[in-house]
Amino acid sequence: MAVELYLVRHGQTYLNKYHRIQGWSDSPLTDKGIADAKRAGQRLAQVTFAAAYASDTTRAQDTAKRILAANAQPVTLTTEPAFREENFGYFEGLDTGLTWHTLGTPLGLDSFDAMIANLTIEKTKDMFHAQDPFGDAEDNARFWDRVQPGLDHAIAAANDGDRLLIATHSTTIRSIVSKYSDIDVSVPVDNGSITKLSVNDGHYHVDYYNNTDGKI
């Protein structure tokens, strides 16, 4: 059975604009974020979706609703907590630059992208968990204990040839792509960008990552 997954990062939020770590925290879409979502909707307008999912954050749901509004097919949006962003625990809401500098500089790494490039995204999650004084930040194992069942359920509920929309988050998309390909996920995922995966009898293939150029 073959299924196509269209992973869309939500539009820009106010916490994105202010360079704050968002994770399980939430904030509304900015005007730019609404435009990001509408632009993704225009690019996906001709794709026939059999099902649509969004994480249970308002930013992902609002993005998905705007995408579906541009689509001719009447698809019900399903809220799926499994597709949330990584939980950054104690570091939620903090300034991104300061946090990356505080955690990464002792390792010679001064940005989140540098951490991913040098440590891998999986070990970067483990580092955040280890540095969280409350232990709330997800490590890689806890992250995948949540995300993989969500992917499995969405695929199991699909029929052969179905296309699924999943409105989700930057680190979630990067993590999925890292697990199922050799693509360099230290390259950030843009707001409103589209990443496509083909799943054939349980085997994942990333067709494109962080697509922003209008070609679908």
C-alpha positions in Angstrom: 0.0 0.0 0.0 1.3 3.5 -0.9 0.4 6.7 0.9 1.7 10.2 0.4 2.2 12.5 3.5 2.3 16.3 3.0 3.9 17.8 6.1 3.4 21.6 6.4 5.0 23.7 9.0 2.6 26.2 10.5 2.7 29.9 9.6 4.8 32.4 11.6 3.5 33.0 15.1 4.2 35.9 17.5 6.7 33.7 19.4 8.5 32.9 16.2 8.6 36.6 15.4 10.0 37.4 18.9 12.6 34.5 18.6 11.2 32.6 21.5 11.3 28.8 21.9 7.8 27.6 21.3 7.5 23.8 21.6 4.4 22.8 23.4 3.7 26.5 24.2 1.4 28.3 21.7 0.8 31.7 20.2 -1.4 33.0 17.4 -0.4 33.4 13.7 0.9 36.8 12.8 -0.3 38.5 9.6 2.8 37.0 7.9 1.8 33.6 9.4 -1.7 33.9 7.9 -0.1 34.7 4.6 2.3 31.7 5.0 -0.7 29.4 5.5 -2.7 30.8 2.6 0.3 30.5 0.3 0.7 26.8 1.3 -3.1 26.4 0.6 -2.7 27.9 -2.9 0.2 25.5 -3.6 -1.8 22.5 -2.4 -5.1 23.5 -3.9 -5.0 20.9 -6.6 -3.9 18.0 -4.3 -6.8 15.7 -3.4 -6.5 14.9 0.3 -8.3 11.9 1.7 -7.6 13.0 5.3 -6.1 16.0 7.1 -4.4 16.1 10.5 -3.0 18.9 12.7 -1.3 19.0 16.0 -3.5 20.2 18.9 -1.8 23.6 18.9 -3.8 26.5 17.5 -1.0 27.5 15.2 -1.1 24.2 13.4 -4.9 23.9 13.3 -5.3 27.5 12.0 -2.7 26.7 9.3 -4.5 23.5 8.3 -7.9 25.2 8.1 -6.5 27.8 5.7 -5.0 25.1 3.6 -8.2 23.2 3.4 -10.2 26.4 2.7 -8.3 26.6 -0.6 -8.8 22.9 -1.4 -11.8 21.8 -3.4 -12.2 18.6 -1.4 -14.4 18.7 1.8 -12.1 17.1 4.2 -12.6 17.0 8.0 -9.6 18.2 10.1 -8.5 15.7 12.8 -6.6 17.0 15.8 -3.7 14.8 16.6 -1.6 15.5 19.7 1.1 13.1 18.4 2.1 15.7 15.9 3.0 18.4 18.4 6.4 20.1 18.3 9.2 18.8 20.5 8.6 19.6 24.2 11.5 21.9 25.3 10.4 21.7 28.9 12.1 24.4 31.1 13.4 26.2 28.1 9.9 26.9 26.6 9.4 30.6 26.1 13.0 31.6 26.5 14.9 33.7 23.9 16.3 31.3 21.2 19.6 33.0 20.7 20.4 33.1 24.5 19.3 29.5 25.0 21.2 28.1 22.1 24.3 30.0 23.2 24.0 28.9 26.9 23.6 25.2 26.0 25.7 25.0 22.9 28.7 27.3 23.5 30.4 24.9 26.0 30.4 22.4 23.1 31.6 25.0 20.6 28.1 25.2 19.0 26.3 28.6 19.0 23.0 27.8 17.3 20.3 25.1 17.2 21.2 24.4 13.6 24.9 23.9 14.6 23.8 21.5 17.4 21.8 19.4 14.9 24.7 19.5 12.3 27.3 18.3 14.8 25.4 16.2 17.3 22.4 15.0 15.2 18.9 16.1 15.9 18.4 13.0 18.0 21.3 13.7 20.4 20.2 17.4 20.5 16.9 16.3 22.0 18.8 14.1 24.5 21.0 17.1 25.5 18.0 19.4 26.1 16.4 16.7 28.3 19.7 16.3 30.2 20.1 20.0 30.8 16.4 20.6 31.9 16.5 20.9 35.7 12.9 19.6 35.8 13.3 16.8 33.4 10.3 17.9 31.3 12.0 18.3 28.0 11.5 15.3 25.7 14.5 13.2 24.9 14.6 11.4 21.6 13.0 8.2 22.8 10.1 10.0 24.5 9.6 12.1 21.4 9.3 9.0 19.1 7.1 7.2 21.6 4.6 10.0 20.9 5.1 10.7 17.2 5.5 7.3 15.6 2.1 5.9 16.8 0.5 9.0 15.3 2.2 8.4 12.0 1.3 4.7 12.1 -2.3 5.4 12.9 -2.7 7.9 10.1 -1.2 5.6 7.6 -3.2 2.5 8.8 -6.4 4.5 8.5 -5.6 5.4 4.8 -6.4 3.5 1.6 -3.9 2.7 -1.1 -3.1 5.9 -3.0 -4.4 8.3 -0.4 -2.8 11.7 0.2 -2.7 13.0 3.7 -2.2 16.6 5.0 -0.3 17.0 8.3 0.0 20.5 9.7 2.8 20.3 12.2 6.1 21.9 13.4 9.7 22.5 12.5 11.5 20.1 14.8 8.9 17.4 14.2 9.4 17.6 10.5 13.2 17.7 10.8 13.0 14.6 13.1 10.8 12.6 10.7 13.0 13.5 7.8 16.2 12.6 9.7 14.8 9.2 10.7 13.8 8.2 7.2 16.4 9.8 5.0 20.0 11.1 4.8 18.9 14.7 4.1 20.7 17.4 6.0 18.1 18.5 8.6 20.4 21.2 10.0 18.8 23.3 7.2 15.9 25.0 9.0 12.2 24.4 8.0 10.5 27.6 6.8 7.1 28.6 8.0 4.5 27.4 5.5 7.0 25.1 3.7 6.0 21.7 2.4 7.8 18.4 3.0 6.5 15.4 1.1 7.0 11.7 2.1 5.9 8.6 0.2 5.2 5.6 2.3 5.1 2.3 0.5 4.3 -0.9 2.5 5.9 0.8 5.6 9.0 2.1 3.8 9.4 5.8 3.9 10.9 7.9 1.1 11.4 11.7 1.4 10.4 13.2 -2.0 11.3 16.7 -1.0 12.1 18.7 2.1 11.3 22.3 3.1 9.9 23.1 -0.4 9.1 26.8 -0.7 9.6 27.4 -4.5 6.0 26.7 -5.6 6.7 23.3 -7.3 4.6 20.5 -5.8 
